[in-house]
Structure formats: C-alpha cells, structure tokens
Amino acid sequence: MSENLEIEFKTLLSKEEFSRTIEYFHLNEENFFTQTNYYFDSTDFQLKKQKIGLRVRTLANNAEITLKIPQKVGLLEINDALSLDEAQKIIESATLPDRGNVYNKLTELGINKDDLRLIGSLTTKRAEKKLPQGLLALDESWYNEQHDFELELEVDDAEKGRESFLYVLDSLTIKESPSPNKIQRMMLSSNRNIKKL
C-alpha cells in the first residue's frame, strides 16, 4: 500500500544501552541491515516549515521515495517503490520523478518538485524485532560527522503504544531521552557545521 499511518515512539541510547539492548533481545550481526536516507527540501525549506519530510531510502536490493506528513496522531507516510538505478539517478541529479503517489501529493500541497534539492544524507545500521507491543527497531546512525544510537517502537495505537514503549524501556532499565527524528538530527548537525565555518 502506498499510504499508511506511522505511529512510533523513540529514544536516543548511549552506546552501552544499545549494546545491552542487543543482548537483551538476542540480536547478532546477521539481524542488522544498512540503509541510507537522502533528504530533500527547497532552498527556502518549504517542507521543513510544514514539518514535512521527504527522503529517498536505499537498501541493498531496493529503494523507495517517502513523503511524511504530520497528522493529529502520527505521520501519514506516502511511498513509491524505486529500483536502485532510479534512486541513484534521483540522488545524483537531485531531480524527483514527475509521476507517482509522492509527486501527486507534493503537487496537491502546492510544492514544485523542481524547487527541491538534496540537503543531506544519513546512514543507519538497523535491526528489527517484532514484539507483542509492536515493531522494535534498533538503529546506529552516521551523519555529518555525528554517530548516534536510537530505539524506536512502531505501534498501531498511540495511547496504548506510549504505555508499551515505556514498559519496554523499563524492562531494559533505560531512561527515556526524547529524540528528534532523523531528518531533524541531520539538519541540526549540518546547521552546527555551517556555524563552525
């Protein structure tokens, strides 16, 4: 399906908490896979101003383009599948497709795809585990000379999901450390780099 509602809770982890969580859930190197997100916005940040995220994600064998739009609860995710070749062309040319669900939604929002450019990327090594509470993701990410660790729990119900998330953290003896989403962390770190110059 090209549209779905994403409800997730997340926390940043220390390296020690990340290692402990891997042990707790009996994860090993084979459980991890690597993905890279390439983020797009206009020079005047039309998407950021509306808290909308747009990314092309590449994995080992496939890719996708995703638009994330805030809702009262969670984020509306609009996706189009891409081949790795299509994704590479988009990334290299910084030119988005002029067809598909993402293009249609951008047009509906009054955003011209030709105004959008590549603003940065973030690479994540991720393991996922289905829990009774929802889908757990453990992420180790690299971007703009930054390196961090994160735990996410994707759920179907926001209220019950929050309780489940806190229960998982409690089981792991981890204190919640609210985490901006990946595009926000990448943008904040690139702003810091710009200020350093």
MDTraj code that builds the backbone (N, CA, C; nanometers):
import mdtraj as md
import numpy as np

residues = "MET SER GLU ASN LEU GLU ILE GLU PHE LYS THR LEU LEU SER LYS GLU GLU PHE SER ARG THR ILE GLU TYR PHE HIS LEU ASN GLU GLU ASN PHE PHE THR GLN THR ASN TYR TYR PHE ASP SER THR ASP PHE GLN LEU LYS LYS GLN LYS ILE GLY LEU ARG VAL ARG THR LEU ALA ASN ASN ALA GLU ILE THR LEU LYS ILE PRO GLN LYS VAL GLY LEU LEU GLU ILE ASN ASP ALA LEU SER LEU ASP GLU ALA GLN LYS ILE ILE GLU SER ALA THR LEU PRO ASP ARG GLY ASN VAL TYR ASN LYS LEU THR GLU LEU GLY ILE ASN LYS ASP ASP LEU ARG LEU ILE GLY SER LEU THR THR LYS ARG ALA GLU LYS LYS LEU PRO GLN GLY LEU LEU ALA LEU ASP GLU SER TRP TYR ASN GLU GLN HIS ASP PHE GLU LEU GLU LEU GLU VAL ASP ASP ALA GLU LYS GLY ARG GLU SER PHE LEU TYR VAL LEU ASP SER LEU THR ILE LYS GLU SER PRO SER PRO ASN LYS ILE GLN ARG MET MET LEU SER SER ASN ARG ASN ILE LYS LYS LEU".split()
xyz = np.array([
    [0.0849, -0.1198, 0.0000],
    [0.0000, 0.0000, 0.0000],
    [0.0882, 0.1245, 0.0000],
    [0.0455, 0.2261, -0.0715],
    [0.1297, 0.3447, -0.0869],
    [0.1124, 0.4451, 0.0270],
    [0.0050, 0.4319, 0.1071],
    [-0.0153, 0.5243, 0.2198],
    [-0.0369, 0.4454, 0.3477],
    [0.0268, 0.4909, 0.4550],
    [-0.0037, 0.4309, 0.5850],
    [0.0261, 0.5322, 0.6950],
    [-0.0388, 0.5113, 0.8090],
    [-0.0184, 0.5997, 0.9239],
    [0.0907, 0.5401, 1.0111],
    [0.1958, 0.6176, 1.0351],
    [0.3075, 0.5719, 1.1174],
    [0.2947, 0.6344, 1.2562],
    [0.2862, 0.5476, 1.3573],
    [0.2858, 0.5945, 1.4973],
    [0.4044, 0.5276, 1.5645],
    [0.5023, 0.6082, 1.6039],
    [0.6189, 0.5479, 1.6679],
    [0.6694, 0.6343, 1.7823],
    [0.7321, 0.5668, 1.8758],
    [0.7941, 0.6325, 1.9903],
    [0.9426, 0.5993, 1.9831],
    [1.0258, 0.6964, 2.0202],
    [1.1696, 0.6743, 2.0062],
    [1.2464, 0.7391, 2.1192],
    [1.3634, 0.6863, 2.1426],
    [1.4545, 0.7437, 2.2418],
    [1.5974, 0.7250, 2.1936],
    [1.6821, 0.8232, 2.2223],
    [1.8246, 0.8074, 2.1952],
    [1.8834, 0.7169, 2.3029],
    [1.9842, 0.6411, 2.2662],
    [2.0501, 0.5488, 2.3581],
    [2.1984, 0.5825, 2.3672],
    [2.2562, 0.5488, 2.4814],
    [2.4027, 0.5539, 2.4902],
    [2.4557, 0.4280, 2.4210],
    [2.5849, 0.4245, 2.3935],
    [2.6448, 0.3057, 2.3305],
    [2.6242, 0.1837, 2.4201],
    [2.6382, 0.2039, 2.5505],
    [2.6224, 0.0942, 2.6470],
    [2.4784, 0.0430, 2.6467],
    [2.3800, 0.1336, 2.6429],
    [2.2380, 0.0927, 2.6393],
    [2.2072, 0.0185, 2.5096],
    [2.2663, 0.0640, 2.3998],
    [2.2483, -0.0002, 2.2696],
    [2.3001, -0.1442, 2.2756],
    [2.4214, -0.1620, 2.3288],
    [2.4816, -0.2966, 2.3403],
    [2.3968, -0.3854, 2.4309],
    [2.3485, -0.3274, 2.5403],
    [2.2670, -0.4031, 2.6349],
    [2.1354, -0.4485, 2.5707],
    [2.0769, -0.3611, 2.4885],
    [1.9502, -0.3928, 2.4212],
    [1.9711, -0.5044, 2.3191],
    [2.0838, -0.5017, 2.2486],
    [2.1174, -0.6091, 2.1528],
    [2.1233, -0.7438, 2.2262],
    [2.1887, -0.7423, 2.3421],
    [2.1996, -0.8659, 2.4216],
    [2.0634, -0.9104, 2.4724],
    [1.9853, -0.8157, 2.5243],
    [1.8545, -0.8458, 2.5831],
    [1.7642, -0.9171, 2.4820],
    [1.7680, -0.8711, 2.3559],
    [1.6807, -0.9297, 2.2530],
    [1.7521, -1.0365, 2.1693],
    [1.8723, -1.0785, 2.2146],
    [1.9484, -1.1853, 2.1476],
    [1.9677, -1.1563, 1.9992],
    [2.0068, -1.0334, 1.9691],
    [2.0328, -0.9951, 1.8297],
    [2.1802, -1.0169, 1.7994],
    [2.2110, -1.0445, 1.6734],
    [2.3512, -1.0552, 1.6330],
    [2.3707, -0.9828, 1.5003],
    [2.4918, -0.9866, 1.4495],
    [2.5280, -0.9093, 1.3291],
    [2.4361, -0.9408, 1.2115],
    [2.3930, -1.0674, 1.1992],
    [2.3065, -1.1071, 1.0863],
    [2.1691, -1.0400, 1.0921],
    [2.1292, -0.9938, 1.2104],
    [1.9984, -0.9276, 1.2239],
    [1.9994, -0.7837, 1.1728],
    [2.1194, -0.7294, 1.1491],
    [2.1296, -0.5885, 1.1080],
    [2.1394, -0.5755, 0.9561],
    [2.0799, -0.4692, 0.9042],
    [2.0940, -0.4346, 0.7625],
    [2.1205, -0.2849, 0.7551],
    [2.1743, -0.2404, 0.6423],
    [2.2122, -0.0993, 0.6280],
    [2.1206, -0.0302, 0.5286],
    [2.0814, 0.0918, 0.5632],
    [2.0007, 0.1737, 0.4721],
    [2.0534, 0.3168, 0.4778],
    [2.0393, 0.3883, 0.3665],
    [2.0792, 0.5293, 0.3633],
    [1.9601, 0.6131, 0.3206],
    [1.9320, 0.7172, 0.3990],
    [1.8262, 0.8127, 0.3671],
    [1.8889, 0.9366, 0.3050],
    [1.8346, 0.9796, 0.1912],
    [1.8760, 1.1038, 0.1253],
    [1.7583, 1.2000, 0.1357],
    [1.7794, 1.3141, 0.2001],
    [1.6701, 1.4073, 0.2300],
    [1.6659, 1.5231, 0.1310],
    [1.5441, 1.5658, 0.0987],
    [1.5227, 1.6732, 0.0013],
    [1.4381, 1.7844, 0.0618],
    [1.4664, 1.9075, 0.0225],
    [1.3837, 2.0238, 0.0568],
    [1.4199, 2.1353, -0.0417],
    [1.3453, 2.2444, -0.0366],
    [1.3766, 2.3593, -0.1219],
    [1.4795, 2.4473, -0.0508],
    [1.5386, 2.5431, -0.1234],
    [1.6382, 2.6315, -0.0610],
    [1.5755, 2.7158, 0.0490],
    [1.4435, 2.7427, 0.0384],
    [1.3762, 2.8201, 0.1444],
    [1.3015, 2.7277, 0.2427],
    [1.3323, 2.5969, 0.2388],
    [1.2799, 2.4972, 0.3338],
    [1.1274, 2.4969, 0.3434],
    [1.0608, 2.4873, 0.2264],
    [0.9144, 2.4796, 0.2238],
    [0.8617, 2.3585, 0.3005],
    [0.9319, 2.2451, 0.2886],
    [0.8860, 2.1235, 0.3574],
    [0.9086, 2.1338, 0.5080],
    [1.0289, 2.1767, 0.5466],
    [1.0628, 2.1883, 0.6891],
    [0.9628, 2.2794, 0.7609],
    [0.9237, 2.3901, 0.6955],
    [0.8290, 2.4845, 0.7570],
    [0.6950, 2.4183, 0.7883],
    [0.6588, 2.3160, 0.7091],
    [0.5326, 2.2445, 0.7319],
    [0.5546, 2.1138, 0.8081],
    [0.6790, 2.0955, 0.8594],
    [0.7181, 1.9734, 0.9325],
    [0.7004, 1.8469, 0.8479],
    [0.7184, 1.8622, 0.7162],
    [0.7078, 1.7506, 0.6225],
    [0.8491, 1.7002, 0.5919],
    [0.8650, 1.5690, 0.5842],
    [0.9933, 1.5092, 0.5473],
    [0.9820, 1.4399, 0.4132],
    [1.0852, 1.4511, 0.3312],
    [1.0900, 1.3837, 0.2016],
    [1.2255, 1.3168, 0.1881],
    [1.2240, 1.1857, 0.1628],
    [1.3505, 1.1137, 0.1540],
    [1.3448, 1.0083, 0.0446],
    [1.4621, 0.9780, -0.0081],
    [1.4832, 0.8582, -0.0889],
    [1.5654, 0.7660, -0.0010],
    [1.5171, 0.6428, 0.0169],
    [1.5884, 0.5452, 0.1013],
    [1.6418, 0.4334, 0.0125],
    [1.7711, 0.4051, 0.0249],
    [1.8291, 0.2932, -0.0494],
    [1.8686, 0.1826, 0.0483],
    [1.8380, 0.0591, 0.0087],
    [1.8791, -0.0609, 0.0822],
    [1.9655, -0.1449, -0.0120],
    [1.9989, -0.2654, 0.0280],
    [2.0895, -0.3470, -0.0540],
    [2.0306, -0.3779, -0.1913],
    [1.9005, -0.4099, -0.1971],
    [1.8412, -0.4570, -0.3229],
    [1.7276, -0.3717, -0.3760],
    [1.6858, -0.2719, -0.3022],
    [1.5723, -0.1919, -0.3483],
    [1.5778, -0.0525, -0.2865],
    [1.4843, 0.0310, -0.3263],
    [1.4814, 0.1691, -0.2771],
    [1.3368, 0.2177, -0.2770],
    [1.3140, 0.3321, -0.2126],
    [1.1799, 0.3916, -0.2113],
    [1.1920, 0.5407, -0.1889],
    [1.0894, 0.6108, -0.2306],
    [1.0793, 0.7541, -0.2013],
    [0.9591, 0.7701, -0.1094],
    [0.9765, 0.8464, -0.0013],
    [0.8731, 0.8587, 0.1014],
    [0.8532, 1.0036, 0.1401],
    [0.7265, 1.0420, 0.1489],
    [0.6867, 1.1735, 0.1990],
    [0.6179, 1.1491, 0.3320],
    [0.6612, 1.2197, 0.4375],
    [0.5994, 1.2041, 0.5700],
    [0.5321, 1.3352, 0.6084],
    [0.4003, 1.3283, 0.6352],
    [0.3209, 1.4476, 0.6639],
    [0.2580, 1.4337, 0.8023],
    [0.2805, 1.5317, 0.8921],
    [0.2243, 1.5208, 1.0274],
    [0.0712, 1.5151, 1.0255],
    [0.0171, 1.4300, 1.1139],
    [-0.1275, 1.4188, 1.1346],
    [-0.1542, 1.4502, 1.2820],
    [-0.2818, 1.4526, 1.3222],
    [-0.3124, 1.4770, 1.4651],
    [-0.2414, 1.3735, 1.5506],
    [-0.2415, 1.2489, 1.5029],
    [-0.1663, 1.1421, 1.5692],
    [-0.0786, 1.0776, 1.4632],
    [0.0512, 1.0756, 1.4848],
    [0.1437, 1.0084, 1.3940],
    [0.1718, 1.0864, 1.2672],
    [0.2262, 1.0132, 1.1706],
    [0.2658, 1.0720, 1.0422],
    [0.2011, 0.9923, 0.9294],
    [0.1479, 1.0626, 0.8304],
    [0.0995, 0.9961, 0.7102],
    [0.2214, 0.9729, 0.6222],
    [0.2453, 0.8454, 0.5882],
    [0.3587, 0.8089, 0.5029],
    [0.3065, 0.7763, 0.3645],
    [0.3604, 0.8437, 0.2630],
    [0.3241, 0.8163, 0.1242],
    [0.4500, 0.7648, 0.0555],
    [0.4411, 0.6457, -0.0037],
    [0.5591, 0.5779, -0.0596],
    [0.5430, 0.5427, -0.2063],
    [0.6540, 0.5431, -0.2762],
    [0.6636, 0.4844, -0.4096],
    [0.7887, 0.3981, -0.4116],
    [0.7756, 0.2754, -0.4613],
    [0.8917, 0.1870, -0.4750],
    [0.9788, 0.2369, -0.5899],
    [1.1091, 0.2216, -0.5741],
    [1.2057, 0.2601, -0.6777],
    [1.3037, 0.1453, -0.6967],
    [1.3602, 0.1357, -0.8162],
    [1.4741, 0.0457, -0.8349],
    [1.5969, 0.1210, -0.7825],
    [1.7049, 0.0493, -0.7580],
    [1.8284, 0.1154, -0.7129],
    [1.8793, 0.2127, -0.8188],
    [1.8622, 0.1760, -0.9466],
    [1.9037, 0.2660, -1.0562],
    [1.8236, 0.3957, -1.0541],
    [1.6912, 0.3832, -1.0378],
    [1.6055, 0.5034, -1.0321],
    [1.6467, 0.5923, -0.9145],
    [1.6704, 0.5288, -0.8003],
    [1.7094, 0.6043, -0.6801],
    [1.8415, 0.6772, -0.7044],
    [1.9390, 0.6070, -0.7637],
    [2.0701, 0.6670, -0.7892],
    [2.0590, 0.7887, -0.8809],
    [1.9720, 0.7776, -0.9830],
    [1.9527, 0.8903, -1.0760],
    [1.8934, 1.0104, -1.0036],
    [1.7964, 0.9850, -0.9141],
    [1.7334, 1.0937, -0.8369],
    [1.8387, 1.1610, -0.7486],
    [1.9187, 1.0801, -0.6796],
    [2.0200, 1.1331, -0.5868],
    [2.1262, 1.2140, -0.6627],
    [2.1752, 1.1571, -0.7733],
    [2.2827, 1.2236, -0.8487],
    [2.2357, 1.3513, -0.9177],
    [2.1111, 1.3487, -0.9689],
    [2.0612, 1.4661, -1.0425],
    [1.9848, 1.5628, -0.9518],
    [1.9492, 1.5153, -0.8289],
    [1.8630, 1.5917, -0.7369],
    [1.7340, 1.6339, -0.8081],
    [1.6858, 1.5449, -0.8970],
    [1.5609, 1.5695, -0.9685],
    [1.4633, 1.4576, -0.9347],
    [1.3477, 1.4965, -0.8815],
    [1.2485, 1.3980, -0.8384],
    [1.1596, 1.3552, -0.9548],
    [1.1006, 1.2344, -0.9449],
    [1.0134, 1.1868, -1.0525],
    [0.8905, 1.2777, -1.0694],
    [0.8377, 1.2816, -1.1938],
    [0.7177, 1.3631, -1.2175],
    [0.5948, 1.2733, -1.2350],
    [0.5938, 1.1665, -1.1572],
    [0.4772, 1.0771, -1.1529],
    [0.4807, 1.0026, -1.0191],
    [0.3709, 0.9379, -0.9858],
    [0.3658, 0.8561, -0.8643],
    [0.2939, 0.9257, -0.7507],
    [0.2755, 0.8515, -0.6422],
    [0.1990, 0.8994, -0.5264],
    [0.2647, 1.0195, -0.4590],
    [0.3981, 1.0142, -0.4452],
    [0.4709, 1.1240, -0.3794],
    [0.4591, 1.2506, -0.4635],
    [0.4810, 1.2385, -0.5940],
    [0.4694, 1.3541, -0.6848],
    [0.3278, 1.4138, -0.6765],
    [0.2260, 1.3266, -0.6804],
    [0.0865, 1.3742, -0.6758],
    [0.0588, 1.4510, -0.5472],
    [0.1113, 1.4007, -0.4349],
    [0.0865, 1.4667, -0.3056],
    [0.1612, 1.5997, -0.2987],
    [0.2849, 1.6044, -0.3479],
    [0.3601, 1.7308, -0.3497],
    [0.2841, 1.8358, -0.4313],
    [0.2316, 1.7934, -0.5467],
    [0.1548, 1.8839, -0.6337],
    [0.0312, 1.9346, -0.5603],
    [-0.0380, 1.8416, -0.4917],
    [-0.1578, 1.8772, -0.4132],
    [-0.1233, 1.9789, -0.3040],
    [-0.0041, 1.9665, -0.2470],
    [0.0399, 2.0584, -0.1405],
    [0.0933, 2.1907, -0.1961],
    [0.0989, 2.2009, -0.3289],
    [0.1470, 2.3248, -0.3921],
    [0.2983, 2.3371, -0.3909],
    [0.3680, 2.2222, -0.3837],
    [0.5147, 2.2244, -0.3815],
    [0.5658, 2.1784, -0.5175],
    [0.6458, 2.2623, -0.5817],
    [0.7016, 2.2319, -0.7131],
    [0.8231, 2.1417, -0.6946],
    [0.8194, 2.0235, -0.7529],
    [0.9306, 1.9282, -0.7361],
    [1.0631, 1.9858, -0.7872],
    [1.0557, 2.0780, -0.8821],
    [1.1785, 2.1366, -0.9370],
    [1.2454, 2.2345, -0.8409],
    [1.1735, 2.2734, -0.7338],
    [1.2331, 2.3598, -0.6308],
    [1.3125, 2.2785, -0.5282],
    [1.2971, 2.1468, -0.5318],
    [1.3569, 2.0622, -0.4279],
    [1.4987, 2.0212, -0.4661],
    [1.5821, 2.0102, -0.3624],
    [1.7223, 1.9711, -0.3844],
    [1.7647, 1.8777, -0.2721],
    [1.8750, 1.8080, -0.2923],
    [1.9296, 1.7183, -0.1900],
    [1.9918, 1.8038, -0.0802],
    [1.9487, 1.7814, 0.0449],
    [2.0004, 1.8641, 0.1555],
    [2.0913, 1.7854, 0.2507],
    [2.0961, 1.6526, 0.2353],
    [2.1838, 1.5754, 0.3230],
    [2.1462, 1.4287, 0.3238],
    [2.2285, 1.3490, 0.3907],
    [2.2013, 1.2054, 0.3977],
    [2.2387, 1.1520, 0.5354],
    [2.1853, 1.0347, 0.5647],
    [2.2080, 0.9700, 0.6937],
    [2.2073, 0.8200, 0.6691],
    [2.3096, 0.7503, 0.7175],
    [2.3185, 0.6049, 0.7001],
    [2.2920, 0.5372, 0.8334],
    [2.2087, 0.4337, 0.8291],
    [2.1685, 0.3620, 0.9506],
    [2.1922, 0.2127, 0.9357],
    [2.2485, 0.1540, 1.0409],
    [2.2555, 0.0081, 1.0540],
    [2.1414, -0.0280, 1.1477],
    [2.0461, -0.1090, 1.1003],
    [1.9224, -0.1318, 1.1759],
    [1.8947, -0.2799, 1.1965],
    [1.8410, -0.3115, 1.3155],
    [1.7843, -0.4443, 1.3416],
    [1.6394, -0.4226, 1.3823],
    [1.5508, -0.5102, 1.3354],
    [1.4091, -0.5011, 1.3713],
    [1.3668, -0.6298, 1.4399],
    [1.2756, -0.6156, 1.5367],
    [1.2236, -0.7338, 1.6070],
    [1.0768, -0.7117, 1.6367],
    [0.9953, -0.8095, 1.5960],
    [0.8521, -0.8000, 1.6265],
    [0.8307, -0.8357, 1.7728],
    [0.7645, -0.7460, 1.8452],
    [0.7303, -0.7691, 1.9853],
    [0.5777, -0.7702, 1.9970],
    [0.5235, -0.8232, 2.1057],
    [0.3772, -0.8161, 2.1236],
    [0.3290, -0.6702, 2.1198],
    [0.4140, -0.5771, 2.1634],
    [0.3758, -0.4356, 2.1710],
    [0.3832, -0.3640, 2.0357],
    [0.4599, -0.4178, 1.9399],
    [0.4768, -0.3511, 1.8107],
    [0.6108, -0.3892, 1.7493],
    [0.6545, -0.3115, 1.6510],
    [0.7810, -0.3408, 1.5837],
    [0.8926, -0.2566, 1.6450],
    [0.9904, -0.3249, 1.7032],
    [1.1058, -0.2586, 1.7648],
    [1.2141, -0.2423, 1.6593],
    [1.2728, -0.1230, 1.6512],
    [1.3880, -0.1003, 1.5630],
    [1.5017, -0.0456, 1.6476],
    [1.6193, -0.1031, 1.6273],
    [1.7411, -0.0566, 1.6944],
    [1.8313, 0.0004, 1.5873],
    [1.8673, 0.1273, 1.6004],
    [1.9416, 0.1976, 1.4955],
    [2.0748, 0.2522, 1.5451],
    [2.1761, 0.2342, 1.4616],
    [2.3042, 0.3027, 1.4802],
    [2.3219, 0.3868, 1.3543],
    [2.3325, 0.5197, 1.3699],
    [2.3312, 0.6096, 1.2537],
    [2.4550, 0.6990, 1.2476],
    [2.4924, 0.7341, 1.1234],
    [2.6058, 0.8223, 1.0956],
    [2.5599, 0.9333, 1.0018],
    [2.5950, 1.0585, 1.0344],
    [2.5576, 1.1732, 0.9502],
    [2.6395, 1.2935, 0.9941],
    [2.6892, 1.3722, 0.8982],
    [2.7636, 1.4965, 0.9279],
    [2.8620, 1.4821, 1.0433],
    [2.9446, 1.3781, 1.0394],
    [3.0437, 1.3521, 1.1455],
    [2.9795, 1.3213, 1.2811],
    [2.8502, 1.2930, 1.2831],
    [2.7801, 1.2530, 1.4058],
    [2.7588, 1.1015, 1.4026],
    [2.7422, 1.0443, 1.5207],
    [2.7210, 0.8994, 1.5333],
    [2.6290, 0.8826, 1.6531],
    [2.5105, 0.8218, 1.6333],
    [2.4223, 0.8037, 1.7490],
    [2.3488, 0.6703, 1.7436],
    [2.2802, 0.6406, 1.8544],
    [2.2089, 0.5152, 1.8724],
    [2.0657, 0.5485, 1.9130],
    [1.9707, 0.4680, 1.8662],
    [1.8302, 0.5010, 1.8893],
    [1.7469, 0.3726, 1.8958],
    [1.6434, 0.3775, 1.9764],
    [1.5450, 0.2697, 1.9826],
    [1.4113, 0.3281, 1.9412],
    [1.3406, 0.2596, 1.8510],
    [1.2071, 0.3024, 1.8085],
    [1.1095, 0.1879, 1.8309],
    [0.9860, 0.2238, 1.8660],
    [0.8793, 0.1240, 1.8726],
    [0.7643, 0.1755, 1.7888],
    [0.7335, 0.1022, 1.6808],
    [0.6226, 0.1400, 1.5933],
    [0.4987, 0.0629, 1.6371],
    [0.3899, 0.1352, 1.6576],
    [0.2681, 0.0768, 1.7151],
    [0.1458, 0.1145, 1.6314],
    [0.0318, 0.0510, 1.6645],
    [-0.0936, 0.0812, 1.5930],
    [-0.1785, 0.1835, 1.6668],
    [-0.1605, 0.1916, 1.7988],
    [-0.2461, 0.2772, 1.8809],
    [-0.1572, 0.3695, 1.9643],
    [-0.1789, 0.5008, 1.9518],
    [-0.0890, 0.5977, 2.0164],
    [-0.0914, 0.5861, 2.1689],
    [-0.2123, 0.5732, 2.2269],
    [-0.2226, 0.5732, 2.3729],
    [-0.1622, 0.4466, 2.4334],
    [-0.2072, 0.3304, 2.3818],
    [-0.1522, 0.2028, 2.4308],
    [-0.0045, 0.1925, 2.3946],
    [0.0298, 0.2478, 2.2794],
    [0.1679, 0.2415, 2.2307],
    [0.2642, 0.3126, 2.3230],
    [0.2220, 0.4256, 2.3750],
    [0.3070, 0.5010, 2.4679],
    [0.3349, 0.4179, 2.5935],
    [0.2295, 0.3540, 2.6464],
    [0.2459, 0.2676, 2.7642],
    [0.3397, 0.1520, 2.7326],
    [0.3216, 0.0917, 2.6144],
    [0.4060, -0.0212, 2.5732],
    [0.5514, 0.0215, 2.5600],
    [0.5722, 0.1398, 2.5034],
    [0.7069, 0.1931, 2.4850],
    [0.7753, 0.2106, 2.6209],
    [0.7035, 0.2701, 2.7160],
    [0.7604, 0.2906, 2.8500],
    [0.7868, 0.1569, 2.9189],
    [0.7004, 0.0580, 2.8942],
    [0.7192, -0.0756, 2.9505],
    [0.8485, -0.1385, 2.8959],
    [0.8700, -0.1254, 2.7632],
    [0.9916, -0.1798, 2.7009],
    [1.1151, -0.1123, 2.7612],
    [1.1103, 0.0214, 2.7736],
    [1.2251, 0.0942, 2.8317],
    [1.2507, 0.0491, 2.9749],
    [1.1420, 0.0313, 3.0509],
    [1.1533, -0.0121, 3.1897],
    [1.2182, -0.1509, 3.1969],
    [1.1764, -0.2407, 3.1076],
    [1.2338, -0.3766, 3.1032],
    [1.3831, -0.3717, 3.0759],
    [1.4257, -0.2710, 2.9996],
    [1.5672, -0.2579, 2.9623],
    [1.6455, -0.1687, 3.0596],
    [1.5765, -0.1161, 3.1601],
    [1.6344, -0.0191, 3.2544],
    [1.6965, 0.0983, 3.1791],
    [1.6171, 0.1542, 3.0881],
    [1.6618, 0.2691, 3.0090],
    [1.5691, 0.3865, 3.0376],
    [1.6305, 0.5015, 3.0634],
    [1.5542, 0.6239, 3.0876],
    [1.5279, 0.6895, 2.9519],
    [1.4036, 0.7332, 2.9304],
    [1.3684, 0.7939, 2.8020],
    [1.4498, 0.9212, 2.7782],
    [1.5045, 0.9318, 2.6578],
    [1.5781, 1.0505, 2.6168],
    [1.5183, 1.0938, 2.4831],
    [1.4134, 1.1802, 2.4894],
    [1.3389, 1.2131, 2.3674],
    [1.4321, 1.2520, 2.2530],
    [1.3967, 1.2010, 2.1365],
    [1.4851, 1.2104, 2.0216],
    [1.4159, 1.2825, 1.9064],
    [1.4770, 1.3896, 1.8531],
    [1.4232, 1.4460, 1.7285],
    [1.4326, 1.3365, 1.6211],
    [1.3492, 1.3443, 1.5179],
    [1.3587, 1.2400, 1.4158],
    [1.4873, 1.2557, 1.3348],
    [1.5149, 1.1588, 1.2497],
    [1.6451, 1.1528, 1.1817],
    [1.6717, 1.2754, 1.0950],
    [1.5714, 1.3188, 1.0198],
    [1.5936, 1.4362, 0.9335],
    [1.6243, 1.5598, 1.0193],
    [1.5572, 1.5718, 1.1354],
    [1.5831, 1.6866, 1.2239],
    [1.7250, 1.6800, 1.2799],
    [1.7689, 1.5601, 1.3182],
    [1.9049, 1.5459, 1.3726],
    [2.0085, 1.5777, 1.2647],
    [1.9833, 1.5288, 1.1438],
    [2.0765, 1.5561, 1.0332],
    [2.0819, 1.7069, 1.0056],
    [1.9649, 1.7731, 1.0053],
    [1.9592, 1.9178, 0.9778],
    [2.0274, 1.9971, 1.0897],
    [2.0005, 1.9604, 1.2151],
    [2.0624, 2.0301, 1.3285],
    [2.2138, 2.0183, 1.3219],
    [2.2628, 1.8980, 1.2874],
    [2.4081, 1.8800, 1.2831],
    [2.4688, 1.9561, 1.1657],
    [2.3966, 1.9677, 1.0527],
    [2.4538, 2.0420, 0.9411],
    [2.4496, 2.1900, 0.9697],
    [2.3482, 2.2383, 1.0451],
    [2.3466, 2.3797, 1.0879],
    [2.4654, 2.4091, 1.1772],
    [2.4978, 2.3152, 1.2672],
    [2.6133, 2.3332, 1.3562],
    [2.7417, 2.3422, 1.2746],
    [2.7509, 2.2566, 1.1720],
    [2.8710, 2.2583, 1.0869],
    [2.8833, 2.3897, 1.0127],
    [2.7710, 2.4436, 0.9673],
    [2.7721, 2.5721, 0.8948],
    [2.8191, 2.6829, 0.9896],
    [2.7682, 2.6816, 1.1133],
    [2.8064, 2.7843, 1.2108],
    [2.9551, 2.7793, 1.2434],
    [3.0135, 2.6572, 1.2357],
    [3.1563, 2.6420, 1.2677],
    [3.2448, 2.7101, 1.1622],
    [3.1976, 2.7185, 1.0388],
    [3.2806, 2.7699, 0.9281],
    [3.3122, 2.9171, 0.9448],
])
top = md.Topology()
chain = top.add_chain()
for i, resn in enumerate(residues, 1):
    res = top.add_residue(resn, chain, resSeq=i)
    for name in ("N", "CA", "C"):
        top.add_atom(name, md.element.get_by_symbol(name[0]), res)
traj = md.Trajectory(xyz[None], top)
